[in-house]
Amino acid sequence: MTRVIAAALLLWVCSAVAFAQSPSCEIPGYLLESPYELKRVNASVLQDHRLRIAVLGTGSSILAGPEGPRSAYPARLEAVLTKRLPSASVKVVTVVRSRETAEDLAIGMSKLLADEKPDLMIWQCGTVDAMRNVDLDEFREALDKGLETLQKSGVDAILMNMQYSPRTETMIALGPYADTMRVVAQQHEVPLFDRLSIMHHWSDTGQFDLYATGKDNVLAAQVHDCLGRGIATMIIDTARLGAIEQKPSQ
């Protein structure tokens, strides 16, 4: 069963996603709002004129094919932030740890910080734990461990939950893990990028038909582009950088 679910998720990530019209990347404001500030990001941009971001997670942060790396959301995030924060040198690196649980990722967090020296860590997790039915208390403890490592190091953090796919929602119980991530994010006072709800919204409103698949990455890349734009907006807002950003063209 685990292999079937993994194959279905991989198929979605590496396939095109059909939609009715050209995507607008519309995300309800409440899904991007957070009361928690990214203070190190603010200082890095305003004082050092630089921003280094590490994206840590599994395969849903990448796309297959020769154009995949440039089309995946970390690259799109870098492009959007570079445009909207022209006074800062922006670099986004992707650290892929396929098939690793939150506990596995938390164990390697210190080494990752030493290697990449990020100002902000975007930590996406939860899917592997849900697929393996990891005990929720153990999942919460792993999140606590990882976030404590980041915060003790003075690195800002954004938690990102799972992607939404109607093809697998009846096969894997993501809800309890997403709820746990929300509670832990609140306890540690870090923003949560609710990818699960955002993609569910896109599916419900018809912006993307997440039931459909194709033979190339064209439309899947558009989903990633929208995710990159959404994360960029959250970073700028929670780092209180709106006063200096170059507003995106309408």
Long-range contacts (C-beta under 8 A, 24 or more apart in sequence): 1-171, 2-131, 2-132, 4-171, 5-131, 5-168, 5-171, 5-172, 6-99, 6-131, 8-165, 8-167, 8-168, 8-171, 9-59, 9-60, 9-127, 9-163, 9-165, 9-168, 10-59, 11-213, 12-163, 12-165, 12-167, 12-168, 12-210, 12-213, 12-220, 13-59, 13-60, 13-62, 13-63, 13-64, 13-163, 13-220, 14-63, 14-64, 14-65, 14-217, 14-220, 15-213, 15-214, 15-215, 15-216, 15-217, 15-220, 16-212, 16-213, 16-214, 16-215, 16-216, 16-217, 16-218, 16-219, 16-220, 17-208, 17-209, 17-210, 17-212, 17-213, 17-214, 17-219, 17-220, 17-222, 17-223, 18-208, 18-209, 18-212, 18-213, 18-214, 18-219, 19-206, 19-207, 19-208, 19-209, 19-219, 19-222, 20-206, 20-207, 20-209, 21-207, 23-202, 23-207, 23-208, 23-222, 23-223, 23-225, 23-226, 24-207, 25-225, 25-226, 25-229, 25-230, 26-205, 26-207, 27-198, 27-201, 27-226, 27-230, 27-233, 28-201, 31-194, 31-197, 31-198, 31-201, 32-193, 32-230, 32-233, 32-234, 32-237, 33-237, 34-191, 34-192, 34-234, 34-237, 34-238, 36-189, 36-190, 36-191, 36-238, 37-238, 37-239, 37-240, 38-120, 38-156, 38-158, 38-191, 38-235, 38-238, 38-239, 39-156, 39-239, 40-119, 40-120, 40-154, 40-155, 40-156, 41-119, 41-120, 41-156, 41-235, 41-238, 41-239, 41-241, 42-239, 42-240, 42-241, 44-88, 44-119, 45-85, 45-87, 45-88, 45-239, 45-241, 45-244, 46-241, 46-244, 49-87, 49-88, 49-89, 50-88, 50-89, 50-90, 50-91, 50-119, 51-81, 51-85, 51-88, 51-89, 51-90, 51-91, 51-119, 51-120, 52-91, 52-92, 52-93, 52-116, 52-117, 52-118, 52-119, 52-120, 53-77, 53-78, 53-81, 53-90, 53-91, 53-92, 53-93, 53-118, 53-119, 53-120, 53-121, 53-122, 53-235, 54-92, 54-93, 54-94, 54-95, 54-112, 54-116, 54-118, 54-120, 54-121, 54-122, 55-92, 55-93, 55-94, 55-95, 55-122, 55-124, 56-95, 56-97, 56-105, 56-109, 56-112, 56-121, 56-122, 56-123, 56-124, 57-95, 57-96, 57-97, 57-105, 57-122, 57-123, 57-124, 57-125, 57-160, 58-96, 58-97, 58-98, 58-99, 58-100, 58-124, 58-125, 58-127, 58-128, 59-96, 59-98, 60-124, 60-127, 60-162, 60-163, 61-94, 61-96, 61-124, 62-94, 62-96, 63-217, 63-220, 63-221, 63-224, 64-217, 65-216, 65-217, 67-217, 67-221, 68-217, 69-94, 71-217, 71-220, 71-221, 71-224, 71-225, 72-221, 72-224, 73-224, 73-225, 73-227, 73-228, 73-231, 74-228, 75-228, 76-224, 76-225, 76-227, 76-228, 76-229, 77-228, 77-231, 77-232, 79-228, 80-228, 80-229, 80-232, 80-248, 81-232, 81-235, 81-236, 83-246, 83-248, 84-232, 84-236, 84-245, 84-246, 84-247, 84-248, 85-236, 85-241, 85-244, 85-245, 85-246, 86-246, 87-244, 93-118, 99-128, 100-128, 101-125, 101-128, 101-129, 101-132, 101-134, 101-139, 101-142, 102-126, 102-128, 102-129, 102-134, 102-139, 102-142, 102-143, 102-146, 103-134, 103-138, 103-139, 103-141, 103-142, 103-145, 105-142, 105-146, 106-142, 106-143, 106-145, 106-146, 106-149, 107-145, 109-145, 109-146, 109-149, 109-150, 110-149, 110-153, 113-149, 113-150, 113-153, 113-155, 118-155, 119-155, 119-156, 120-155, 120-156, 120-157, 120-158, 120-235, 121-150, 121-155, 121-156, 121-157, 121-158, 122-157, 122-158, 122-160, 122-193, 122-231, 123-147, 123-150, 123-157, 123-158, 123-159, 123-160, 124-159, 124-160, 124-161, 124-162, 124-195, 125-159, 125-160, 125-161, 125-181, 126-161, 126-162, 126-174, 126-177, 126-178, 126-181, 127-162, 127-163, 127-172, 127-174, 129-177, 130-162, 130-172, 130-173, 130-174, 130-176, 130-177, 131-172, 136-176, 136-177, 136-180, 139-177, 139-180, 140-180, 140-183, 140-184, 143-180, 143-181, 143-184, 144-184, 144-187, 144-188, 147-184, 147-188, 147-190, 148-188, 151-188, 156-190, 156-239, 157-188, 157-190, 158-190, 158-191, 158-192, 158-193, 158-231, 158-234, 158-235, 159-184, 159-185, 159-190, 159-191, 159-192, 159-193, 160-192, 160-193, 160-195, 160-231, 161-192, 161-193, 161-194, 161-195, 161-196, 162-195, 162-196, 163-195, 163-196, 163-199, 164-195, 164-196, 164-197, 164-198, 164-199, 164-200, 164-203, 164-210, 165-199, 165-210, 166-203, 166-210, 166-211, 167-210, 167-211, 191-234, 191-238, 193-230, 193-231, 193-234, 195-227, 198-227, 198-230, 199-223, 202-226
